[in-house]
């Protein structure tokens, strides 16, 4: 699943992707677009106590650049 892109304003930014239905997070990641030299990712992890969300944060997202989180989702038995 693709999260909603977050547009940079020259400060820290966080993007989140959600699984739908009964799917749980099995992995995730992120992508950046625009001029993002050496972006410093501060977290790229599943959200605590929430089995259907992946969150990516960066310490600085330049104005005009975008950050998008991705969630890999599947029905997890049990």
Secondary structure, DSSP 8 states (H G I E B T S, - for coil): -B---EE--SEEEEEEEE--TT-EEEEEEEEEESS-TT--EEEEEE-TT-TTEEEEEEEEE-TT-EEEEEEEEE----
